[in-house]
Amino acid sequence: MKVLKIAGAAIAAVIAVAALLLIIGIPSGFLTSEIQMRVERETGYRLTIAGSSKIGIWPSLNVTLNDVTLQDPRDRDGSNRLTVGSVQADVTLSSLWSGRPQVTELVISRPVLQVPLLRERSGQLISSARPAAPPGGTDKAAIDRVTVTDGTVVFSNLRDRVENRVDGINAEAKIDADRKVRITGSAKAGDRPLRFDISATAPAPLLERRNIPIEISLDAPGVLQTPLSAKAEIRLNGSAMMINGLSGTLGDGAFNGWASVDLASKPLVKLDLDFQRLDLGGSKASVNSGTQPWGNATFDISGLNYVDAQVRASAAQLSIGGAQFAPAAIDATLGSGVLKVRFANLGAYGGQASGEVTADASAAEPSFALHSDLAGVRALPLLTSLANFDKLDGKMQAKVTVRSSGASPRAIMSNLNGTAFTVFQDGAILGLNVAKMIRSLTSGTLSGWQEKPDQVTDLSQLSASFRIAKGQAATTDLTLVGPLVKMTGIGTIDLGTKQMAFRVEPKLVMTTEGQGRAADPIGLGIPVMIDGPWAEPRIYPDMAGILDNPDAAYARLKEMGQGLFGKDGGGLGGLLDGLGAGQAGSGTAGGGSAAGSGLNDVLGGRLGETLGSLIQQGLGQSGLGLGGQPPGQQRPSQGRSLAAPTPPVPAPAPQSETIPQEAPDNPAMNDVLRQLFNR
């Protein structure tokens, strides 16, 4: 009985140990050296197993390795290696007896792949001396499924202190009996999610220079504007991968072409693609962008240093930030951190655009350059789509050559240098009535552009050329010409702070014949200043003390006769002479009735009578009559006077030391101006 008790206890202990081994696995340290030798012989990489290893029996036969590192023997700084938290392989027992292991599932947990970023194409990342196993060997293991959980890829350059990561990689690869492979998964690049689905058919055996059909779907909202779907045939040749017969869709636009990638050292990418529609993203400026300062948020383009590329792309329709170009052809080269993008004869809103954009990331501070020519482009849709600026329309021509440096929008705008010339023809300024603004300057200072949706200023031409230095764009030839207004000026725009300071000389043309009249336009009498933020500037006559004491300055302006129609109303008198002379030849005997009737017909209603009354009652206060004549003397005219003369108004008393009071608003003047400008 004692022997039976001892035997029973021994059997119970064996069962308990066996159950424990089924649960926690059998220590398999004796397998470590054999696995390391096998991997190095097959791949040329050194395998290190720093953690424990074990063999499990429950629920299936499995082998688990912990803290595994796979590294290129030539890598001294550890920048090119793969570390894995744990690897577990589930194997069928029958396949072990047959000598061909069948791995039903390979689970790789917490892998971290280190990829070095190289500035120059030298050396090799992947050893070309890896011995290949004999084709068709019977000792190859077959794998049904591979699962990766919580993986990470780290791109780094220790010298440049650059590190970029792709985290949260969760993927599953299934391989069926027909060698069809499907890989699905997700990842996260920074805060941008990625989802991918790849299908391929592996050749048997897997050899180089064999075409591998592949299909891929990629959804990367932070990188691509729309999902990408493509198919191609891939051929491997050492470290180079050729992608032939490439076709697919980007969003709802189809494309086709070819590509190649050489990973011998610094990646070299070559692309030649033709798109039906290509959307390069970008966003319009916000509606209130003129009132907001440039952002100080920095951006990083240092990644341009670690890839070389040659790209040729054409598109029947190209979209950049909402702007549409059709057709479009772009050539781009990237080498040594310098990206050059050239475009020629882009179809742009009825015109053409050509030029070159350069981004240089090779130095500590990135630099940029732009050279562009626009010809015959309609301004309104282009400016609205690119900058949300909807105030100018017309045919636009421009030449821009600028360069700058900086890692934020504010730094780039503040460091801008170069030249720019632009001209708008046969268009309009939308939301503004320049003539009405000039009229308003005779009674007060304006704050802002006085924008109203129903206001329009027709343009024959608006042009200016700028010299730009350190963000200061200066012009000496600003010119605005319209049917009823003309303006010249000089000034400076501070592009970094969005401030402007201009001195302009506006003039009005009081006839529907426009700028073609022989007589000079009628000026405000003194220059006008426009300064402050370019979204809401102050606009006021250039008079001493105008900002310190506006009421006194405007009273003095009216007293001096420097109003809307020139000194002492002489400009208006000349206009009336011209209009009266134009009607005299067709009048009846005496000419008076015909001239008055013709003028009323041209300018509308009782304008002639109103002008006559205004001149005698308003401008006569300065001691002069029509055209600067004494009040009691009739000024000669080719026809009758525009209105019956009224008794002269006595001259005012001499000016005292006190500042004169501002004259009240004249209803007759308002009536005249409304009929002149149809406002």
FENJO-V709912 format. One record per helix or strand of 3 or more residues. SS is the DSSP state (~ for helix, > for strand). FROM is the first residue (numbers start at 1). TO is the last residue. If there is no record, write none. Layout:
BEGIN
ss=SS from=FROM to=TO
ss=SS from=FROM to=TO
END
This chain:
BEGIN
ss=~ from=2 to=24
ss=~ from=29 to=43
ss=> from=45 to=49
ss=> from=53 to=56
ss=> from=62 to=72
ss=> from=81 to=91
ss=~ from=93 to=98
ss=> from=102 to=109
ss=> from=112 to=116
ss=> from=145 to=157
ss=> from=162 to=175
ss=> from=180 to=189
ss=> from=192 to=201
ss=> from=211 to=219
ss=> from=228 to=237
ss=> from=240 to=250
ss=> from=253 to=262
ss=> from=267 to=279
ss=~ from=302 to=306
ss=> from=307 to=320
ss=> from=323 to=325
ss=> from=328 to=335
ss=> from=338 to=348
ss=> from=351 to=360
ss=> from=367 to=378
ss=~ from=379 to=387
ss=> from=392 to=405
ss=~ from=409 to=414
ss=> from=417 to=430
ss=~ from=434 to=440
ss=> from=456 to=469
ss=> from=472 to=481
ss=> from=485 to=494
ss=> from=499 to=508
ss=~ from=514 to=516
ss=> from=528 to=533
ss=> from=538 to=541
ss=~ from=550 to=559
ss=~ from=567 to=584
ss=~ from=592 to=603
ss=~ from=607 to=617
ss=~ from=619 to=622
ss=~ from=626 to=628
ss=~ from=667 to=677
END
